[in-house]
Amino acid sequence: MSERSDVDENKRATLRRFAVLGAATPLATLRDDDGDESEVRDAIAGYVATTPGAHFSKIRDDLQLGTGEAQHHLRELLDAKTLESRRDGDYRRFYPTEQFSAFEQVALGYLRRETPRGMLIELLRDPAATGSDLADALDVSRPTVSKYAASLEEAGLLDREDGYAVRQPETVITLLVRYADSFGERAASFAAQADGFISFDP
């Protein structure tokens, strides 16, 4: 088997895996007579359902699609209102339609970024963590922490009035736990211990 055939088969296997998820979503209403076209759209819908807040390049690369191919199918899914998108700086991020509030969409966008995600996780673990604590835990500079803290505050995810405090922490924890597999090892480790970070007052 040629190297090209290996690549094509790997792509088809990836598309089939996510297409199963996409076909199972209640919003997967787009169908046509072209099975390949439908499979690609189902794969994108399935991928976004499991990786909400992913931006265009990540969807394209993870599903091994061409740029034009990804643009075409995402436009079809947006037109059909299967997906919705939100501008996030230089990125356009995609979400299943009507599944997330504006705050949740913004939170997911920042959770898709390594340093802001690490900061939020560390602050959820230790609400008393300082900027220096965060820099040490994430192996980044103190100015980097300050820069992202300002962005998180502007986005409504962080309060810097008295130290650092995550806003709507239960919501952020829920998103981290629900989509932990798509956020990496630090998030998966946090999710495994999440019960200890949630308070319950009946």
N, C-alpha and C positions, 0 to 999 in steps of 0.2 A: 504494500500500500504506500502511495506517495505521501510526502510530507503535507502537500496541499490537501489530500484526502483526509489525513489525520486532523488537520485544522478544521475542515468542513464538518467532519463528524463530531468533533468536540463542540463546535458551535451549535449543531443541531441538538446534541444532548443537553446543552445548557438551555437552549430555547424550550425544548420539550419539558425540562424540569420546572421552569417557571411558568410555562403555558398551562400546566395542570393547575397551578395556583390561580392563575388569571382566569381560567375558564370557570373556576369554582366561586369566583367573587360575584356578588349579586349585581355589580355594576358592569359586568362583562356582557354587554349587549351588542357589541359590534360583530357582525358576521358577514362573510361574503362567500362567493363560490371558489375563491382561491385559498386552498388550505394553508399554503405557506404564509400568505398575507395574514390570515387569521391567526396562525400559530405565533407569528412574530408579535402581533398586537396583544394576544393573550399572555405571551411571555413578558412583555413590558408591563402590562397591568399586574401580573403576578409579582414581578420584581418590585414594582413600586409599592405594592401591598405589604411586602415584607421588608422593604427598605425605604419607608416614606421619608421625604426630604432629600432624596438623592438628586444630584444635579445631572444635567444632560451628558457630560463627558463620562461620568461614572456609569450611567445606564448604558450608554453606547459601548464602552469598553468592557464592562462586565458581561454584557450579552453578546459581545463580539460582532456588533453591527457596524455597517458603514455609516459615515456621518449623514449622508443623504437619506439612507434607509431609516435611521433613527429619527431624523427630523420629520420625515413623511409620516411615520406611524405615530409618533407623539402628537403631531398636529391632528391626525384622525381621532386619536383618543381624547384630545382636548375638545375637539369639535363635537364629539359624541357625549361629552360631559362624563366620561368614564374617569378621567383624571382632571385635576386642576393644578395650576402652577402659581408660584409666587417668586417675585424677583428678590434676590438676596445678594446685594452688592454686585459682584461680577457674575454671579451665578443665577440661573433660573432653576428652582427646585420644584419637584413634582410630588403630588399627593393624590391618594384616592379621593374622589369628589365627596364633599360634605362629611368627611370622617373626622376632621380635626378642626378645633377652634383656631382663631388667628394666633392666640398665644402658643398653642401647641405646635402650629406650623413654624413659628419663629424659633421655639425651643428645639424642635427637630433639626432645623437648619444649623443652629449652633452646636447641637450634639453631633452633627456630621463633621465637625471640625475638631481635629485632635486636641489642640491646646485648650480651647474653651470647654470641650467635653471633660478633659482631665480636671480642669479647675472646678467645674460644677460637681463632679464626682467627689473630689477631695473636700469641698465645702459641705457636701451632704454627709460625708463621713465625719467631718470635724468642723462644725459651724464656727468654731473659734479660730480656725486657721488664718494666719496672717499672709500678707503678700510674700514674705520671705519663705514661709512654710510651703506655700504653693509652688514657688520657684524651685525650692529644694526637691519637693515631691515629684515634680514634672521634669526636672533637669532642664529648666529654661531660665533666662535672665529675669531679674526683677522688673526691668522696663517692659519685657514681653508680657509679664503678668499684668502690669499696670495698663498696658495698651488694650489687652483683651478684656480686662475688668471694665474699662470705660465703654467698650463696645457692648458688653453684656448689660451694663447699666442702661445704656441708650436704648437697647432692644427690650428693656423691661424685664430682664431675667435676673438682675442682680441689684441689690440695694447696697450702696457704699456709704450710707450716712454714718454708721457706727461699725467700722470694720466691713466685712463682706457678709452678706446674707442672701441666700438664694430665694427668689420670689416664687410663690406657689410651689414649694418643694415637693408636695405630694404628687402634683401633676408631673413634675420633672422626673421624680422617682418612677412613676408609672410608665412613662415613655422609655426610660432607661431599661426597666425590667422587661417590658413587652418586646422591645426590639434589641435586646442585649446582644444577640448573636450577630447583628449587623453593625455593632459599634466597636467590636474588638475585645481583647482580653481584659482590660481594666474594667470595662462595663460589665462583662460576664462575671467577673469576680465580685463586683459590687452587687449585681443582681442576686447572686447566690446568698448574700448576707442582707438583702434588702429589708427583711422583716424587722431587723434590729434598728432600722432607721425611720420606721413609720410609727407615729404615735396614734393612739386611739382613745378618744374621750367620748364615751357613750352619753 
